[in-house]
Structures are given as C-alpha cells and as structure tokens.
C-alpha cells in the first residue's frame, strides 16, 4: 500500500483539545496540512493540576469547531480525507469519550474508516513524521502522565524497556512547584527558578540509579524536596532557586544513568545500526538542562538525538493522524465503531504491570 | 423534516428516526444498558436507520438530550450529535431531559430528577406546557418546600422523594418525544451543549506550600 493518504486526527486524552489534517505521500513522507491545538491551561491552573471533569467539559464544547478549523487551515473538506484517527487511550476517560465519539460519528457519516489510536503510539511515531526516521530506534517519553523508555521496532511493535514505578517526571515537576508555591504547570516554573540557583546545595536522591533495570522512580525525590524545604522553612527566594536547581540536577543525573544504560542495551542488540537514534517526546522535553544532558549522552554514545519541535512533543493531533496513517499504510485493519475508549492501554502488550493494577490492568 | 433523535443521558441508550410532517416514528432502536453508551450508541443509530429504511443523508436535523443526567452519558450523545452534524452539514439541537419528561403531561407540572448526593434537578412548567422556571439544582429539603408550594403534578424520578404517595418514576425519556421537541427548537438558540446544572466538583488547591520568608 503506497498510495497517497490523508487523515483527520483528533486528540482529547488530557488537557489539550486538538485536531489536525496530515498527509502521507506515496514515498512515506509526511506533511501536516493543517492543525490546531486548544490548551486548557487556564481552566486548570487554579487547581494545580488537570481536573478530569473540567477537561471533559472543555473538550465537548470545543472539538467540533476545532475540527472545522483544522480542515479550513488544510484547505480540505471531510470528503477529501481517507480516514479518521482518534485517540482512544490511554488518558482521562471523559476526554477520550468526547474525541472517540466525535471520530465515530464523523466516520459513520462520511463512510470513512476509523482508527482508534493509542496516544503513546502517536508520540512513538512522531519522529518518522518530522525526521523520516527508520526503525528501530529508542524513544524516551517524559510528560505529566508518562515516563517511559520504549524500543520502537515497527508500527505496532513496541517493547517497553523502562517506566516509572510511581510518579511521572512531569508530575514530579508539578508537585515540586506546588510545594514551593510556584505556578502551574510546574516544569517551566521550576526551570526558570533553577537558572538562578545552586544545583550543588542540596543532594537529592537518585532512585534506582546503578540498578540494571531501566525503570524510574520519582516519588522519593518529591519527598526529599519537601523535607529539604521544611528543614530551612521559611524559605527565601534564593532557597527556592537552590532547591529547584538541585532537583533538576538530580533528575538530570537519574536520566543520564537510566538512558545511558538504555543506549548501551540498544547498541548491544543492534550492533549493525550505524547511527542509532534516541527520540524524546512529552512536555518535559522542553526542559533545557534535561535536553542538554540527553544531547551530551547521545554524543558520547554516538546516537542521534532527535527532539521534534516542542509543539509536536507535547500533546497534539498531528501525531494521532500520523499514527493512523502509519497503521493504514502498513495494512492494519480499521476499528469497529463499537470500539471502547480505554483509560489504560499499555503500548507494549507484553510488559509487566509496574503502575496501576486491578481489573483495568496496567496504566500504560 | 426527518429528525434523528439520540438519548444517552440516563441508563438508556437509544436512537430514533422521526418524520415531523406525519408525526410518526419511522424506526427506533435502544436498550436500557446502564453503562457503556460510548460502545453501543452507533449500533443503535444504525438499528434505527435500518428500521426506518433510511441512511444518514436522508436526515434534516439531529436532536440530542443534553441533560441534566449522567455527565458522561450526556457527553457521549452530544459529541456524537455534533460530529454527525459537522459531517452531514445539518443542524443539531439540544433537548433538556426535564422538558422531555414534562411533554404530554398536564400542567402546571413540577419535574424533578433525583440528582443523588441529596440533591434534585428540577423545573416548573405552566398549565400551557411552557417553562415557568429555568432548570435548576436544589437540595432535597429545598425541593420539598418547592413541591409543597406547587399546586399540580410532580413528574420524574425524584417525585416520590418530594411528595409522599407520588408514583415512583424513572428518568427514562421517550425518544419520540425528544425528536418531537427537537423539531420545534431554533438551532441558533438551542445548541447541543450539555446542561449539567452541577459544577465540576473541583476545589482550588489548598495552600500547603512551604512558608516563605
């Protein structure tokens, strides 16, 4: 299957409502024809985090007009698209329902196939849209909801090498910011303060560093930050800057250790890949110190470090459309209109549950 | 006008095709499913279309229940209705479950839906069927006072809660009624927007941040 394909993508799994029209030409090259992302940052900032019900309410009010806008920007009508791709998990169920039902309705009304896309697969395949990357490669996803190192062998062929056993990295940034009275989202706020701080003043734990397995843990770090802050309470502006800088340094060292091991493992597994690649995705990828750490690590290990533009690292619909295009081009069957949204949906079907359990299974 | 009516606001999940010129239901499908509206709705839309012997291009308008009711259920129906309207290029209108429960009953009427958590969604209708108050939420105690002062029938699942001896009713709306009401609503004024009546139940973060010097 190598003909030109165009897909409408829909993303509503967290606090961004997004729609995009993406084209994949006969050679497999992708082009974003039109896209729009509506962030709900304002709606959630007073709560210090994403409130699921507020998010779901915002998605249902905005999505249809965003789809119209994305089509307009692309200069396309629904008649011009070959399929609809909507995120169906993992994520906040209220939002997933809105996006998936809208996708189902459009698919039914236009008679086009529906692809129910795994949000993580969207992140995993983005580098093929932006950089035309070939399989296999490694992806580090670091966001408010996920912290995963995944081997990307092919479309629908993923092996999770590491994941967080407690908090996601973005969550650790948010909680640190909240504790220090910094605004939400925590990532940019902590980074801003860290620039003015002394990263050597506090020694924060680097959980699991030195262990062979590639998993992450950030909840102990959060506790250490709180204890350090409490021990010098009341804190000055400089104290806060020092805590932020020390926190960021600890995270940076953790990533260096974990990802370094991951790169070695990849090299051992694929000795014939001359210039392998590490792709970073997720909002935490915006952090300059972490980026610099990963860049240096990749340089040292002779890996390409690929950081797609930030707008494609954070949640967006272009990556969902692209994942749909990849599935379609690879000959995967579309989904039935009875497909259910899934709050939990691991990318790697074989991966053991490290986070979240019970009847709904592993979180991601 | 051919109207596709959709209701997912309660435990039921249903769809119907309605011909307003003849005031008849051409086909309907649905079940009391409790949960899983997102998975089943399209099947019932297809079932209603098949029973009517029609396909989506024959439809002139979509009418969807917007609540009050299950937040999740409402969003399943509203998202689907808006998606269909966008793709078909036809208007969609929102029908409140309170007005659907009031339709065809003798006024003056008080419609009250059990909102759980000791609260009630309610609205009063005049003898001619017009809205006497706006849809609102009240505590059961407040609603009892409203019911006491009300001279007329009470409808809806909270009726037995508000007036002793009142018949026990469900919140299931008649899908044909939803279609009929939807036929007469102005699409400019009655957009398919959820009618929650209750806030999102989120509290601004408490100040447990560290003390500043």
Interface residues (C-beta under 8 A of the other chain):
Chain A: X46 X47 X48 X49 X51 X53 X54 X56 X57 X60 X61 X63 X64 X67 X68 X78 X93 X94 X97 X98 X99 X100 X101 X102 X103 X104 X105 X106 X108 X109 X110 X178 X179 X180 X181 X226 X229 X230 X233 X234 X235 X236 X239 X337 X338 X339 X340 X341
Chain B: X36 X38 X39 X40 X41 X42 X43 X45 X46 X56 X71 X72 X75 X76 X78 X79 X80 X81 X82 X83 X84 X85 X86 X87 X88 X193 X194 X196 X200 X201 X202 X203 X204 X205 X207 X208 X209 X210 X211 X212 X213
